[in-house]
Amino acid sequence: MRKPRLLFVSNLFPDRAEPYRGLDNVTILHRLSRDYDIRAISPRPTLFGSPKREPRDLDQIFEPVYLPVRYVPKLGSLFNHHLMAQALGRELHSLCQKWDFDVVLSSWIYPDSCAVLSLVKDRPVISIAQGSDVHQYLKMPLRRSVILRSMAKASGIITRSGELSRLLAEAGLDRTKLHPVYNGIDFEMFRPGVKSDARAALQLPSSAPVILFVGNFYAIKNPLLLIHAHAQIAGTHLVMVGGGPLEAEARKLAQELGSIDRITFAGRRKAAEVAQYMQAADVLALPSQNEGVPNVILEAFASALPVVASRVGGIPEVHHADFLGHLVSPVGNLTSLVDSLRQTLSQPTNREAIRQHALQFSWERATEQYDAILKNALA
């Protein structure tokens, strides 16, 4: 008896140029591949053209197709899913000639899943809601209409947090189709370490409390607010891992505030390097305006690192005890962020309790939940 054939469709799938793009998705696929025969199509929205993309070596088993798709920013909300459906339709027809699938798993609800659901009508489709595709897109009337009309046809919708399920249910989708599933953690990579060794390796101050930020330098992540907060906490060192459009402004602000000498702008780093920064730090700070359940928080917990984060999205679902750090409310409030960081840095850290809390977020558990949802749809 052959394995069920699963087709994965999403722009969130890695390639050699972007090896960490959609890493949570491909991690699940590798684990599901024990019981499913899997192929992948990664439509990549573009306005004019798209570079040739190649899969990572370990992902070649999925025979991924990187499909350039016309996409019009902002003004295209009414028809971008149609443009994607046109491109996907041709690729699906070609694929079905040699490998007909039993079920589709599609990540990112607009336009990816909306396009898939307009094409696949005789087999189950499971969609994955990541975060911003709910938080932001439901506030956009045109996209909201397309999303709700399309998602009603899905056999199931996996959400990265309970909060995302709640928002979709309140918008009118069938609650019985909504399945919150948290991502897992690589516990071998993200684990407690010797702080002094990590700091020496990273050339960080040996004694100053270290505040760590990991994320993109986007307005929604509030990196500038963190720089303001850090400037008010004397004697601390701030490490900012990541990059993006606000990085130059962040450096300029630190210079103006006189704190530039107490900040390390580390740039984008590989996962193993992020894990080492977590071993060196005293607290992870994530003052975002909005989030689902960020992997970086779970990875910090696995590293026995307390977290100061905004009380938004699905964060309170996994950060619900004082020994884990503090949640900032109201969101974006500088005084509250400063107070939360000071409190967390001043209180003893129960590293063992934080690590034990993290162990529930395993990839094995997540894979079992995905498998149950897929089998239920196939049945």
C-alpha positions in Angstrom: 0.0 0.0 0.0 1.5 3.3 -1.1 1.9 6.3 1.3 -0.6 9.1 1.0 0.6 11.8 -1.4 0.9 15.2 0.1 1.4 18.3 -2.0 2.8 21.4 -0.1 2.2 24.8 -1.6 3.6 28.0 -0.1 5.9 30.9 -0.8 7.4 30.0 2.7 9.8 27.3 1.6 13.6 27.6 1.7 16.1 27.7 -1.1 19.9 28.1 -1.3 19.6 31.9 -1.3 17.1 32.0 1.6 17.9 28.8 3.6 15.7 29.9 6.6 12.7 31.0 4.7 9.7 28.9 5.9 12.0 26.7 8.0 9.2 25.8 10.3 7.2 24.5 7.4 10.0 22.4 5.9 10.9 21.0 9.3 7.4 19.6 9.6 7.6 18.2 6.0 10.7 16.3 6.8 9.1 14.7 9.8 5.9 13.9 7.9 7.9 12.3 5.1 8.2 9.2 7.1 4.5 8.5 6.5 3.7 10.7 3.4 5.1 10.9 -0.1 5.6 14.7 -0.4 6.2 17.2 -3.3 6.5 21.0 -3.0 5.6 24.0 -5.1 6.8 27.3 -3.9 5.1 30.2 -5.7 7.3 33.3 -5.4 5.3 36.6 -5.9 7.2 39.1 -8.1 6.3 42.3 -9.9 8.7 41.9 -12.8 11.0 38.9 -12.7 12.4 36.3 -10.3 15.9 34.8 -10.0 16.5 31.1 -10.6 16.2 29.3 -7.3 17.7 26.0 -6.2 16.7 23.8 -3.2 18.9 23.1 -0.3 20.4 19.6 -0.6 18.3 18.1 2.2 15.1 19.4 0.6 15.6 17.8 -2.9 13.6 14.8 -1.8 10.5 17.0 -2.2 11.4 17.9 -5.8 10.4 21.5 -5.1 9.3 23.8 -8.0 10.0 27.5 -7.5 7.2 29.2 -9.4 7.4 32.9 -10.3 4.0 34.5 -9.9 2.9 38.1 -10.8 2.0 40.1 -7.7 0.8 43.7 -7.5 1.5 45.3 -4.1 -1.3 47.0 -2.2 -3.6 47.6 -5.2 -3.7 43.9 -6.1 -5.8 42.7 -3.2 -8.8 41.9 -5.4 -6.8 39.8 -8.0 -3.4 38.7 -6.7 -4.9 35.3 -5.7 -6.3 35.0 -9.3 -2.8 35.7 -10.7 -1.3 33.0 -8.4 -4.1 30.6 -9.3 -3.3 31.0 -13.0 0.3 30.1 -12.5 -0.4 27.3 -10.1 -3.1 25.8 -12.3 -0.6 25.1 -15.1 1.9 23.6 -12.7 -0.7 21.4 -11.0 -1.9 20.1 -14.3 1.6 19.2 -15.3 2.3 17.6 -11.9 -0.9 15.5 -11.9 0.2 13.9 -15.2 2.9 12.0 -13.4 2.2 12.3 -9.6 -1.4 12.8 -8.5 -1.8 14.0 -4.9 -4.3 13.0 -2.2 -4.2 16.1 0.0 -2.8 19.6 -0.1 -1.1 21.5 2.8 -0.7 25.2 2.0 0.9 27.8 4.2 0.1 31.6 4.2 -3.6 32.1 3.7 -3.5 35.0 1.2 -2.8 34.6 -1.7 -1.3 31.2 -1.4 -4.1 29.1 0.2 -6.8 31.2 -1.5 -5.4 30.4 -4.9 -5.1 26.7 -4.0 -8.7 26.5 -2.8 -9.9 28.0 -6.0 -8.2 25.2 -8.0 -8.5 22.1 -5.9 -12.1 21.1 -5.4 -12.1 17.3 -5.2 -9.5 16.7 -2.6 -8.9 18.0 1.0 -6.9 21.2 1.5 -5.4 22.1 4.8 -4.3 25.7 5.2 -1.7 27.1 7.7 -2.3 30.6 9.1 1.1 32.0 10.1 0.4 35.3 11.8 0.5 38.5 9.8 -1.8 36.8 7.2 -4.4 37.0 9.9 -3.5 39.9 12.1 -2.9 42.4 9.3 -5.0 41.0 6.4 -8.3 40.7 8.3 -8.1 44.4 8.8 -7.9 45.0 5.0 -11.6 44.8 3.7 -10.8 43.4 0.2 -8.4 40.7 1.5 -10.7 39.9 4.4 -13.5 39.2 2.0 -11.4 36.9 -0.2 -9.9 35.1 2.8 -13.2 34.3 4.5 -14.9 33.2 1.3 -11.9 31.0 0.4 -11.1 29.6 3.8 -14.7 28.4 4.3 -13.8 25.7 1.6 -10.8 24.4 3.5 -11.0 21.0 5.2 -9.0 22.4 8.1 -6.9 25.4 9.1 -3.8 25.1 11.3 -3.0 28.2 13.2 0.3 29.0 14.9 -1.5 30.1 18.1 -4.9 29.9 19.8 -5.2 33.7 19.3 -5.1 33.3 15.5 -7.9 30.6 15.7 -9.9 33.0 17.9 -9.6 35.8 15.4 -10.6 33.6 12.4 -13.6 32.2 14.4 -14.7 35.7 15.3 -14.4 36.7 11.7 -16.9 34.0 10.8 -15.0 30.7 10.1 -16.2 27.4 11.4 -14.5 26.8 14.8 -14.4 23.1 14.3 -12.0 23.5 11.4 -9.5 25.6 13.4 -6.6 23.8 14.9 -3.9 25.7 17.0 -0.5 23.9 16.7 2.6 25.4 18.1 5.9 25.1 16.4 8.6 22.9 17.9 12.2 23.7 19.0 15.6 22.1 18.1 16.5 21.2 21.7 20.0 20.1 20.7 20.8 23.5 19.3 18.9 25.7 21.7 20.0 24.6 25.2 21.5 26.1 28.3 25.2 26.8 28.1 28.1 28.4 30.1 27.4 32.1 30.0 31.1 33.1 30.5 32.2 30.8 27.7 29.6 32.1 25.2 30.5 35.8 26.0 34.2 35.1 25.6 33.5 33.5 22.2 31.3 36.3 21.1 33.6 39.1 22.5 30.8 40.5 24.7 31.3 42.2 28.1 32.0 39.6 30.8 30.1 41.2 33.6 27.5 43.6 32.3 23.9 42.3 32.1 23.2 41.5 28.4 19.8 42.3 26.8 19.3 40.4 23.5 17.0 41.2 20.5 16.6 38.8 17.7 14.4 39.8 14.8 13.9 41.9 11.7 14.4 45.6 11.9 10.8 46.4 11.0 8.5 48.9 12.7 6.2 46.1 13.9 9.2 44.6 15.9 9.8 48.0 17.6 13.6 47.9 17.6 13.8 51.7 18.1 11.7 51.5 21.2 14.2 48.9 22.6 17.1 51.2 21.9 15.3 54.0 23.9 14.7 51.6 26.8 18.2 50.3 26.8 19.6 53.9 27.0 17.7 54.3 30.3 19.1 51.1 31.9 22.7 52.0 32.9 25.4 49.4 32.9 23.7 47.0 30.5 24.8 45.9 27.1 22.4 45.4 24.2 22.9 42.9 21.4 20.7 43.2 18.3 20.7 40.2 16.0 19.0 40.8 12.7 18.7 43.4 10.0 16.2 45.3 7.9 15.1 48.7 6.8 15.3 50.3 10.2 18.9 49.3 11.0 20.5 52.5 9.8 18.0 54.5 11.8 18.6 52.3 14.9 22.4 53.0 14.7 21.7 56.7 14.3 19.4 56.8 17.3 21.9 54.9 19.5 24.5 57.5 18.5 22.2 60.4 19.4 21.3 58.8 22.8 25.0 58.2 23.6 24.5 54.4 24.0 26.2 53.2 20.8 29.2 52.0 22.7 27.0 49.7 24.7 25.3 48.1 21.7 26.5 45.3 19.5 24.8 45.2 16.1 25.4 41.6 15.2 23.6 41.5 11.8 21.8 38.4 10.6 23.0 35.2 12.1 22.6 31.5 11.5 20.5 29.5 14.0 23.5 28.0 15.7 25.0 31.5 16.2 21.6 32.8 17.6 21.7 29.9 20.1 25.1 31.0 21.3 23.9 34.6 21.8 21.1 33.2 23.9 23.6 31.4 26.0 25.5 34.6 26.5 22.4 36.8 27.3 20.5 37.6 30.5 17.2 38.4 28.9 15.5 38.3 25.5 13.6 41.4 24.6 10.8 41.4 22.0 8.8 44.6 22.2 6.7 43.9 19.0 3.5 45.6 18.1 2.0 42.3 17.1 3.1 38.6 16.9 1.7 35.1 16.7 3.9 32.8 18.8 7.4 33.7 17.7 9.9 30.8 17.5 12.5 33.0 19.1 10.6 33.1 22.4 10.4 29.3 22.5 14.1 29.0 21.6 15.0 31.4 24.4 13.0 29.3 26.9 14.8 26.2 25.6 18.1 28.1 26.3 16.9 28.8 29.9 16.7 32.5 29.0 13.9 34.7 30.5 11.9 36.8 28.1 10.4 40.3 28.2 7.8 40.6 25.4 4.7 42.6 24.5 1.4 41.2 25.7 0.1 40.6 22.2 -1.1 37.8 19.9 -0.3 34.3 21.1 2.6 35.3 23.3 0.6 35.1 26.6 -0.3 31.5 25.6 3.3 30.3 26.1 4.5 33.1 28.5 2.2 32.9 31.4 4.3 32.8 34.6 6.6 35.3 36.3 9.6 32.9 36.3 9.6 33.1 32.5 10.2 36.9 32.6 7.6 39.7 32.1 5.0 40.8 29.6 4.8 44.5 28.7 1.5 46.3 28.7 0.4 48.6 27.3 2.2 47.7 24.1 4.7 50.2 22.9 5.0 51.9 26.3 8.6 52.9 27.0 8.2 53.2 30.8 6.6 49.7 31.0 9.3 48.2 28.8 12.1 49.7 31.0 10.4 48.6 34.2 9.9 45.0 32.9 13.5 44.7 31.8 14.8 46.1 35.1 12.6 43.6 37.1 13.7 40.7 35.0 17.3 41.5 35.3 17.1 42.0 39.0 15.3 38.8 39.9 17.0 35.4 40.2 16.6 33.2 37.1 15.2 29.7 37.5 17.0 28.2 34.5 15.8 24.7 35.2 12.1 25.7 35.4 12.4 27.7 32.2 14.0 24.8 30.3 11.4 22.4 31.6 8.6 24.7 30.4 10.2 24.7 26.9 10.3 20.9 26.6 6.6 20.7 25.9 7.1 22.5 22.5 8.7 19.6 20.6 8.6 19.0 16.9 7.5 15.4 17.7 4.3 16.7 19.3 3.7 19.2 16.5 4.2 16.5 13.8 1.7 14.2 15.6 -0.9 17.0 15.5 -0.3 17.7 11.9 -0.6 14.0 11.1 -3.9 13.7 12.9 -5.4 16.7 11.1 -4.2 15.4 7.7 -5.5 11.8 8.3 -8.9 13.2 9.5 -9.1 15.2 6.3 -8.2 12.2 4.2 -10.8 10.1 6.0 
